[in-house]
Amino acid sequence: MIRVSKMKICFPLSTLTQRFSTLQATKSVIDKAAVDGELRVFIVAGEVSGDNIGSRLMSSLKNLSPLPLRFHGVGGSMMCKQGLTSLFPMEDLSVMGLWELLPHLYKFRVNLKETIDAASKFKPHVVVTVDSKGFSFRLLKELRVRYNEQHLGNSPVHFHYVAPSFWAWKGGESRLGALSEFVDHLFCILPNEERVCREHGVEATFVGHPVLEDSSEINLVRKICTPQGLSFLSKNSLPSDSTVVSVLPGSRLQEVERMLPIFSKAIKLLKDPFPKLVTLIHVASNSQVDHYIGKYLREWPVPAILVPSGSTQLKYDAFGVSQAALCTSGTVAVELQLARLPSLVAYRAHILTELFIRYKAKIPYISLPNILLDSPIIPEALFRACNPSNLALILERLLLDEEMREKQVVAAEKLAQLLHPSEGGMSKLVHYTDLDSHRYTPSNLAASTILSYAKL
């Protein structure tokens, strides 16, 4: 017992310890890190889009944090440029689908154990996982179990960037509540996700879609006839009257292996109606994908130029000089929409994965612009409909039908408004620093939320 004589009030030692621990726990992330003189961030991304988000977040944390930072975890080339030494190649985690995952399960478990051990040894103040929920959620669950076993009262704060697509699957919302057991805070990239997450007991912040990072830096306008567009064509020895189509086969090796041969046959069918057809093949920042596409070009039916997606300016310049795009479903559909480039979204998977999607999905579309606008603005060729003849037919129409093209261009403005947090929503956020001195980006909002976060 500890006795305070003047007030004649007695508190058990356990109660005082608990109150002291609670007081300590309410300190912000940056206050706790200040005791160690540095902020340690363990960050994990499992695919190219996550590598992009992670690298932006790392850059924003370095800009906003008053303390030196140390990073450790798993990431790709963009995160490594920000100072991360990845535990193993990020491509080891870049697998999507049910049947597609089975051959990789053993390696997946080995990588998971290695990541858990490395995180425990690093003693981070913050753990951030980016998308790749299959790996990310298992990692955060196991880490939380380990903290409890070691009786770590002052455990790291868990953030997950990109909420799971609960709105796309039957029963998805009912499983949201379980996240609060191992995720302290979610960063949502779509409107209404924050509200639904909070209704199910999960702390969340809508920071805006990652493509807004690019739109704040790049002037997203059509550039075919501008000096910038003509310069791009000239540098690549393309006649100004070329019919240019951007081809985006995906960022994971498995999907590129499946989609690129289909795209190749579709492009071949377009050679007759468009004799001056040229393709700009966008290559994701994935060494396996880069190698595969490089080899496959020997079989490509028309002139092709490789465009590395790691260069934001080059990517959007390529979009600007293209008349249409053919892409595998993913984040790129949003990028193409905001770039005002009329597009066709395609998707094929293993038959078992496709059957699962048909059974579990509760939305009629697969591309995010169509989902958010609740309208088939972008044509989609999915599953069995994703075949060369159908793709060629839709692409030909997309290149020639001005009304069809204009609908996509007009819809871009509405989509941009949906993806950006409202001023009212932004004013509710508790930031570590005054963002008036920094331009708005999703990563700046996420970084300031991390630095100011106080775990109760």
C-alpha positions in Angstrom: 0.0 0.0 0.0 1.1 3.6 -0.7 -0.3 6.1 1.8 -0.8 9.8 1.1 -0.9 11.2 4.7 -2.3 14.7 4.0 -5.4 13.5 2.2 -5.7 10.2 4.1 -6.4 8.4 0.9 -5.0 4.9 0.2 -4.3 3.4 -3.2 -3.2 -0.1 -3.8 0.2 -0.2 -5.6 -1.4 -2.1 -8.5 -4.0 0.7 -9.0 -1.3 3.4 -9.2 0.7 1.2 -11.6 -2.3 0.8 -13.8 -3.0 4.5 -13.8 0.6 5.3 -14.5 0.5 2.8 -17.4 -2.7 4.4 -18.8 -1.1 7.8 -18.6 1.9 6.5 -20.5 -0.3 4.8 -23.1 -2.1 8.0 -23.9 1.1 9.7 -25.1 1.3 10.2 -28.8 3.6 8.0 -31.0 6.1 10.8 -31.4 6.2 11.5 -27.6 7.0 7.8 -26.9 9.6 7.8 -29.7 11.2 10.9 -28.2 12.3 8.8 -25.2 14.5 6.7 -27.5 15.6 9.7 -29.6 14.3 8.1 -32.8 11.1 6.9 -34.4 11.3 3.2 -35.5 8.8 2.2 -38.2 8.4 -1.4 -39.3 6.6 -1.3 -42.6 5.5 -4.1 -45.0 4.1 -3.9 -48.5 3.5 -7.0 -50.7 2.9 -5.6 -54.2 3.8 -2.8 -56.6 0.8 -0.6 -55.6 1.6 -1.1 -51.9 5.3 -0.3 -52.6 4.2 3.0 -54.1 2.0 3.9 -51.2 4.6 2.8 -48.7 7.4 4.9 -50.3 5.1 8.0 -50.3 4.3 7.4 -46.6 8.0 7.0 -45.7 8.8 10.2 -47.5 6.0 12.1 -45.7 7.1 10.7 -42.3 10.6 11.9 -42.9 9.3 15.4 -43.9 7.0 15.7 -40.9 8.7 14.0 -38.1 10.9 16.1 -35.7 12.8 12.9 -34.9 15.2 10.8 -36.9 13.5 7.7 -38.4 14.6 4.1 -38.9 12.7 1.8 -41.2 12.7 -1.9 -41.4 10.4 -4.5 -43.1 9.5 -5.6 -46.6 9.1 -3.5 -49.7 10.0 -3.0 -53.3 12.4 -0.7 -55.2 10.5 2.5 -54.4 10.5 1.9 -50.6 14.2 0.9 -50.8 14.9 4.3 -52.4 13.4 5.8 -49.2 15.9 3.9 -47.0 14.4 0.5 -46.5 16.4 -2.7 -46.7 13.9 -5.4 -47.5 14.0 -8.7 -45.6 13.3 -10.6 -48.8 12.1 -9.7 -52.3 8.7 -8.1 -52.2 7.7 -10.2 -55.2 7.6 -13.3 -52.9 4.3 -11.9 -51.6 2.8 -10.7 -54.9 0.3 -13.5 -55.3 -3.5 -13.0 -55.7 -6.3 -15.5 -55.9 -7.2 -18.8 -54.3 -5.8 -21.5 -56.5 -2.9 -19.3 -57.5 -1.8 -19.1 -53.9 -1.5 -22.8 -53.2 1.9 -23.4 -54.7 3.3 -20.6 -52.6 1.9 -21.5 -49.2 5.1 -23.0 -47.8 7.2 -20.0 -48.8 4.4 -17.7 -47.5 4.7 -19.3 -44.1 8.5 -19.0 -44.0 8.3 -15.4 -45.0 5.7 -14.7 -42.3 7.8 -16.2 -39.6 10.9 -14.3 -40.7 8.9 -11.0 -40.8 7.5 -11.6 -37.3 10.9 -12.4 -35.8 12.4 -9.3 -37.5 9.7 -7.0 -36.2 10.0 -8.3 -32.7 13.8 -7.8 -32.7 13.5 -4.3 -34.2 11.3 -3.1 -31.4 9.3 -0.6 -33.5 7.1 2.2 -32.2 4.8 1.7 -35.2 4.0 -1.2 -37.4 2.5 -0.3 -40.8 1.1 -2.8 -43.3 0.0 -1.8 -46.7 -2.7 -3.6 -48.6 -1.9 -7.4 -49.3 -4.4 -8.2 -46.5 -3.7 -12.0 -46.6 -0.2 -11.5 -45.4 -0.7 -8.2 -43.6 -3.5 -9.4 -41.3 -1.7 -12.6 -40.4 1.4 -10.6 -39.5 -0.5 -8.2 -37.3 -2.4 -11.0 -35.6 0.8 -12.9 -34.8 2.6 -9.8 -33.6 -0.3 -9.0 -31.2 -0.2 -12.5 -29.8 3.5 -12.3 -29.3 3.2 -8.9 -27.4 0.6 -10.5 -25.1 2.7 -13.5 -24.4 5.6 -11.3 -23.5 3.3 -9.0 -21.4 4.4 -5.9 -23.4 2.0 -3.3 -22.0 3.6 -0.6 -24.2 3.3 -2.5 -27.5 3.7 -0.8 -31.0 0.8 0.8 -32.6 -0.6 -1.1 -35.6 -1.7 0.8 -38.7 -3.1 -0.8 -41.9 -3.2 1.3 -45.1 -6.0 0.4 -47.6 -9.1 -1.0 -45.9 -10.2 -4.5 -47.1 -12.9 -4.4 -49.8 -15.7 -5.3 -47.5 -18.2 -3.5 -49.8 -17.4 -6.0 -52.6 -18.2 -9.3 -50.9 -21.3 -10.9 -49.4 -20.9 -10.7 -45.6 -17.9 -8.5 -45.9 -19.1 -5.9 -43.4 -19.9 -8.5 -40.7 -16.2 -9.4 -40.5 -15.0 -5.9 -40.0 -15.3 -5.9 -36.2 -12.6 -8.6 -35.9 -10.0 -6.2 -37.2 -10.0 -4.1 -34.0 -8.3 -7.1 -32.2 -5.1 -6.5 -34.1 -5.4 -3.2 -36.1 -5.4 0.0 -34.1 -6.1 2.3 -37.0 -7.1 1.9 -40.7 -6.3 4.3 -43.5 -9.2 4.2 -46.0 -8.8 5.3 -49.6 -12.4 5.3 -50.6 -15.4 7.4 -49.6 -17.8 5.9 -47.0 -15.2 3.3 -45.8 -14.3 5.3 -42.8 -18.0 5.6 -41.7 -18.7 1.9 -42.1 -15.5 0.9 -40.3 -16.2 3.1 -37.3 -19.8 1.8 -37.1 -18.2 -1.7 -36.7 -15.8 -0.5 -33.9 -12.7 0.0 -36.1 -10.8 3.3 -35.8 -10.4 4.7 -39.4 -9.4 7.7 -41.3 -10.3 8.5 -45.0 -7.1 10.0 -46.4 -8.0 9.9 -50.1 -7.0 7.6 -53.0 -3.3 7.1 -53.7 -3.7 8.3 -57.3 -4.2 11.8 -55.9 -0.5 11.8 -55.1 0.2 11.8 -58.8 -2.6 14.2 -59.7 -1.1 16.8 -57.4 2.2 16.6 -59.3 1.1 15.9 -62.9 -1.2 18.0 -65.1 -3.6 15.2 -66.1 -4.7 16.5 -69.5 -4.7 15.0 -73.0 -1.4 15.8 -74.6 -1.5 14.3 -78.1 -1.3 17.6 -80.0 0.6 19.6 -77.4 4.4 20.3 -77.7 4.9 17.8 -74.8 2.9 15.1 -76.6 4.7 15.7 -79.9 8.0 15.6 -78.1 7.2 12.2 -76.6 6.2 10.9 -80.1 9.4 12.3 -81.6 11.7 10.9 -78.9 10.3 7.5 -79.6 10.4 7.8 -83.4 6.6 7.6 -83.7 4.8 9.4 -86.6 2.2 11.9 -85.3 -0.5 10.1 -87.2 0.1 6.8 -85.3 -2.8 5.0 -83.5 -1.3 4.7 -80.0 -2.8 2.2 -77.5 -1.4 1.9 -73.9 -1.3 -1.7 -72.8 -1.1 -2.4 -69.0 -1.0 -6.2 -68.3 -0.7 -6.0 -64.5 1.9 -5.8 -61.7 2.0 -9.4 -60.5 3.8 -12.1 -62.5 0.9 -14.6 -62.4 -1.6 -12.1 -63.8 0.8 -10.8 -66.5 1.6 -14.4 -67.6 -2.2 -14.9 -68.0 -3.2 -11.6 -69.5 -0.3 -10.6 -71.9 -0.8 -13.5 -74.4 -4.6 -12.6 -74.6 -3.7 -8.9 -75.1 -1.2 -9.9 -77.8 -3.8 -11.8 -79.8 -6.3 -8.9 -79.4 -3.8 -6.4 -80.6 -2.9 -8.6 -83.6 -6.6 -8.5 -84.7 -6.4 -4.7 -84.7 -3.6 -4.5 -87.2 -5.9 -4.5 -90.3 -8.4 -1.8 -89.2 -5.5 0.3 -87.8 -2.4 -0.2 -90.0 -0.4 2.5 -88.1 -1.1 0.9 -84.7 1.6 1.3 -82.0 1.5 0.0 -78.4 3.0 1.5 -75.3 3.5 -1.4 -72.9 3.6 -0.2 -69.3 6.0 -2.3 -67.1 5.4 -2.5 -63.4 8.3 -2.0 -60.9 8.6 -5.8 -60.5 11.7 -7.5 -61.7 9.9 -10.7 -62.5 7.3 -8.9 -64.6 10.0 -6.8 -66.3 12.0 -10.0 -67.3 8.8 -11.8 -68.6 7.6 -8.8 -70.7 11.1 -8.3 -72.1 11.2 -11.9 -73.4 7.6 -11.9 -74.6 8.2 -8.9 -76.9 9.7 -11.2 -79.5 6.2 -12.4 -80.2 4.5 -9.0 -80.0 2.5 -8.4 -83.3 3.0 -4.6 -83.7 5.7 -2.0 -82.8 5.9 -1.6 -79.1 7.7 0.7 -76.6 8.2 -0.2 -73.0 7.2 2.4 -70.5 8.5 1.9 -66.9 5.7 2.6 -64.5 8.2 3.7 -61.8 8.5 7.1 -63.6 5.2 9.0 -62.8 5.9 11.7 -65.4 6.8 9.2 -68.2 3.7 7.1 -67.4 1.3 10.0 -67.6 3.1 11.3 -70.8 2.4 7.9 -72.3 -1.2 8.1 -71.2 -1.4 11.6 -72.8 -0.3 10.5 -76.3 -2.5 7.4 -76.3 -5.9 7.2 -77.9 -7.1 4.3 -75.8 -5.9 1.8 -73.2 -6.2 -1.9 -72.6 -5.6 -2.8 -68.9 -5.9 -5.6 -66.4 -8.3 -4.7 -63.6 -6.6 -2.8 -60.7 -5.6 0.6 -59.5 -4.5 1.6 -63.0 -8.2 1.8 -64.0 -8.5 4.9 -61.7 -5.2 6.4 -63.0 -6.5 6.0 -66.6 -9.8 7.6 -65.8 -8.2 10.6 -64.1 -5.9 10.9 -67.1 -9.0 11.2 -69.3 -7.8 8.2 -71.4 -10.7 6.0 -72.7 -10.0 2.5 -71.5 -11.1 -1.1 -71.5 -10.7 -3.2 -68.3 -10.1 -6.9 -68.7 -9.7 -9.8 -66.2 -9.1 -13.5 -66.2 -8.1 -15.8 -63.4 -8.0 -19.6 -62.6 -11.4 -21.1 -63.1 -11.8 -21.9 -59.4 -10.9 -18.3 -58.5 -13.4 -17.0 -61.1 -16.2 -19.3 -59.6 -15.4 -18.0 -56.1 -15.7 -14.4 -57.3 -19.0 -15.1 -59.1 -20.4 -16.7 -55.9 -19.1 -14.2 -53.3 -19.2 -10.9 -55.1 -22.1 -8.6 -54.4 -21.3 -5.8 -56.9 -21.9 -5.9 -60.7 -18.5 -4.3 -61.7 -14.9 -5.0 -61.1 -13.2 -1.6 -62.0 -13.2 1.0 -59.2 -14.5 3.9 -61.4 -17.6 1.9 -62.3 -18.1 0.8 -58.7 -17.9 4.3 -57.3 -20.0 5.9 -60.1 -22.4 2.9 -60.1 -22.4 2.9 -63.9 -20.6 0.9 -66.6 -18.7 4.0 -67.8 -15.6 1.8 -68.5 -16.3 -1.3 -70.6 -15.3 -4.5 -68.8 -14.4 -7.9 -70.4 -14.4 -10.4 -67.5 -13.7 -14.1 -67.2 -14.9 -16.0 -70.4 -15.7 -12.7 -72.1 -12.0 -11.8 -71.8 -11.0 -13.3 -75.1 -9.0 -11.8 -78.0 -11.9 -11.3 -80.4 -14.1 -9.6 -77.9 -11.2 -7.3 -76.6 -10.4 -6.3 -80.2 -14.0 -5.6 -81.0 -14.5 -3.3 -77.9 -11.1 -1.6 -78.5 -12.0 -0.8 -82.1 -15.3 0.7 -81.0 -13.5 2.6 -78.2 -11.0 4.1 -80.8 -13.8 5.2 -83.2 -16.9 6.0 -81.1 -16.6 9.6 -79.9 -19.7 9.4 -77.7 -18.3 6.3 -75.9 -15.0 8.1 -75.4 -16.6 11.3 -74.2 -18.6 9.6 -71.5 -15.4 8.3 -69.9 -13.7 11.8 -70.1 -16.8 13.6 -68.6 -17.0 11.0 -65.7 -13.4 11.7 -64.6 -14.3 15.0 -62.9 -17.0 13.3 -60.7 -14.6 10.5 -59.9 -11.9 12.9 -58.8 -14.3 14.6 -56.4 -15.3 11.2 -54.8 -11.7 10.2 -54.2 -10.7 13.4 -52.4 -11.6 14.0 -48.7 -14.0 16.8 -48.2 -12.8 19.9 -46.3 -15.1 19.1 -43.5 -13.7 15.6 -43.2 -10.2 16.8 -43.2 -10.9 19.3 -40.5 -11.9 16.5 -38.1 -8.6 14.9 -38.3 -6.1 15.3 -35.5 -2.7 16.1 -37.1 0.7 16.1 -35.5 1.6 19.2 -37.5 -0.2 22.0 -39.3 -0.6 20.8 -42.8 -1.2 24.3 -44.1 2.6 24.5 -44.6 2.5 21.2 -46.6 0.4 20.5 -49.7 -2.4 18.0 -49.3 -1.6 14.4 -50.2 -3.0 11.2 -48.8 0.5 10.3 -47.5 0.8 13.6 -45.6 -2.5 13.0 -43.9 -1.6 9.4 -43.1 1.9 10.4 -41.8 0.5 13.2 -39.6 -2.1 10.8 -38.2 0.6 8.3 -37.3 2.8 10.9 -35.5 -0.1 12.3 -33.5 -1.8 9.0 -32.7 -2.3 8.2 -29.0 -3.3 4.6 -28.2 -5.7 4.4 -25.3 
